[in-house]
Amino acid sequence: MEFGKANIRRVASTDVDAIRETVQLHASAIDGLWKRIEFVREETLFELRAAIKSAPTAELAPVRSEILNDEKLRAMLANGDLRVNVGCGHLIFSEFLNVDRRRLPGVDVLADVDALPFDPGTVVELYSSHLLEHFPVQQLERVVLPHWRSVLKAGGVLRAVVPDAEAMISAYQRDEMSFEDLRCVTFGLQDYEGDFHFNMFSRDSLRNVLARAGFEQLDYTFVGRRNGKCFEMEIRGVKGDT
């Protein structure tokens, strides 16, 4: 009788192992299927956004590039020292060519940030401040960063300042940042069409995004720096050969 019970336990154990193996196989297959579905979803929505952009509303229409300060541009090109402050807004630097899609005081060039009117390999340094978070991941990785990389010289430098999500979340947990400020910085003020945030970055995620775009020697100039409501960080990278 004991022998029979032992056999039953052995068979039951074998059945459980087989069931567990089958469940794991199915779970792996389901996980792979969901990853595939997610990939297709991203591809479809990226193409849809591209189609919508080709027939936009007047507010979203691409800006026609216009050089407002031709003398400054020519001088920088002649010196081989073209430095671009892209998406500058009201943050104007005299030593940079300031580019924005809005005709604001101090802007030198009117252009969309994904259609800069510079020849490939002519920009020494490209600087952006609180701009990358305004783009969905797919648009950033497929359009914006490849375009920026194309206009940079070999060995050209990209410097990007973005909200430091890690610092802000930590500050919120310590009651050093209000929920309203966290929400505002994360999603943007939303005062006008271009003032929405579609992205947020940890220090690793931003480094990985830029690495995938072909930037090397990636390092942070600073992290967790307070700037008004925001905690921000700046990453520096070099255009690689690949």
N, C-alpha and C positions, 0 to 999 in steps of 0.2 A: 504493500500500500504506500509505503514511504517512497519507493522507487517511482511509483506512478505520480505522486505529488511532485517529485523532483523533476520528472520529465515535463509535467505540466508547467512548472515554473520556468524550465529551460525554454520550452516552446513559447511561453508568454513573453519571456525576455527577448527572444529572437524576433517575435512579432513586433514588439515595441520598437526594437532597433530598426526593423524594416520600415515601420510606419514613420519613425523619426527621419530616416534617410529620405523617404518619399516626400515628406512634408518639406524638408530642406531643399530638395530638388525643385519642388513646385514653387517654394518661396523665392528661390534664386531666379527661376524663370519669370515669375511675376515681377520681381524687381527689375529684371532686364527689360521686360515689356514696358513697365512704367517709365524707365529711362528713355526708351525709344519714343514713347508717346510724348514725353517732355521735350525731347529733341525736335520732333516734328512740330510740336506746338510752338517752340521758339522760332523755328524756321518759318512757319506760316505767318506768325504775327510780325516777324521782321519784314517779310515781303509785303505784308498788308500795310505796315507803317510806311514802307518805301513807296507803295502805290498811292497812299493817301497824300504823302508829301509831294508827289508829282502833280497833284491837283488840290492845292491847299486853299484855305480861306485867305482872305487878304491879310489878316493879322499874322498868319503863319507863312506867308509867301517868302521864298528865298530873297535875300537882299542882293541887289545888283552891285557888284564890287565897284568901288570908286576910291581913287587915290585923292585924298584931300590935301596931303602935304607931300607933293611930288619931290620937292627939293630935299627934304629930309630923307626920303626913301633913296633917292639917287646917291646922296652923300654916303649913306650907310652901305649901299651896295659897292660903291667905288672903294671904300675902305675895307671891304670884306668883313664888315662887322654888323650885319643885319641881325638885330635882336628884336624880337616881337613879343609884345604884351597882348596876348590874345584874349578876347572877351573882356576887355579892360574895364568897361563900365565907367565909373567915376574915378577909378584908380589909375591915374596918369603918371607915367615915368618919363622924364625928359630924355633919358639915355636909351629908351626903347621906342620902337615904332608901335603906337597904340592902336589896336584894332578892335572894333565893335560893330555890331549890326545896327546900333543906334547912333544917330548924329548928335553926340554929346560933346560938351566943351573939352578940347584937348585931343579928341580922336583924330588920328592921322589917316586911317584907312577904314572905309565902310566895307564890311564883308561878313559873311557867315563863317563861323569858326571851322566848318568842315569844307570850306571852299576858299581858302586863303589865296589871294592873287599873287603868289610868289612862285618862281620857277623851282623845280626840284633841286635839292641840294644847295640852297642859297642862304638858309637861315643858320646863324651861329648858335643862337639860344632862343628858346621858346618858353615863355613864362605864362602860366595861367593861375588865377586866384579865384577859388570858389566857383569853378566852372564845370569840372568833371562830374560833379554830382547832379548836374542838370540833364544828363543823358541816360537813357535806358542802357542796360549792360550791352545788349547786342549792337546798338548804334555806336556806343563808345568803342567797342572792340573791333567792329567791322568797318567803321567809317571814320570816326574822328581821329583816333590814335594812329591808324595807318596813314591818314592824310598828313597829320603833323610830322610823323616820321619821314614821310617822303620829301617834305620841304626842308628838313634839317640836313646840314652837311654831314659827311662822315665824321663821327666824333662830336657832333653837335649835342648840345645839352638841353634837356627838358626839365623844367622846374614846375612843380604843381603843388598848390596849396589847396587842401580840402578839409572839411570838418573831420575832426578826430573822433570817430564814433566810440572808440574804447574809452577815451578820456571823458566824454560826455556821459556815457552810461555809468561809469564809475562815480562821476560827480553827482549824478542824479541819485544813485544809491546812497551816497553820503549826505544827501540833502543839501548839496552845494550848488545844485542846478534845479530850477523848477521844472515841472512837467511841461508847462506851457513853453518855456524856452527850449526844452528838448524837442518838443513837437515842431516848433517853429523852425529850428535849425535843421531838423531832419527832413521836413517836407517843403521848406521854403516859405517865404512870406505870401506867395501866390497873389501878389498885387497886380501882375500883368502876365501875359501868356508865357513869357520866357522865365518866369520867376518860380517855377515849380521844380522840386527836386525829385529825381527818379532813382537815385542811387545813394548808398552810404558805404563807407569803407572802414575796415579794420586795417591795421598796419600791414598785416600779411596779405590781405585781399588786394590792396592797392598795389603792393609790390608785385603780386602775381599777375595782375591785369597788365601792368606795364611790361613785365618780362615776356608775357605772351605776345605783346605787340612789337617785340624786338629791341627793347631798351635794356641796357646792361649797366653794371656798376651802380645798382640802385641802392640808395642810402637816404636816411632821413636827416634833414638839416635841423629840424626840431619836431617835437611831438607835444601834445597837451598844452599848447600855448593859448592862453585866454585872449580872445578878441571879441569884446562886447559880450553878447549872449553866447557866443560860440567858443568851443575849444577846437583848435585847428592844428594841422601838421603839414609839413612841407617835405616832399620827396624829390630827389634829384636823380636823374638817369642820363645815360649817354646812348646815342644812337649806335647800335651794334652793327656788325657786318652782315648778319644773317637776315 
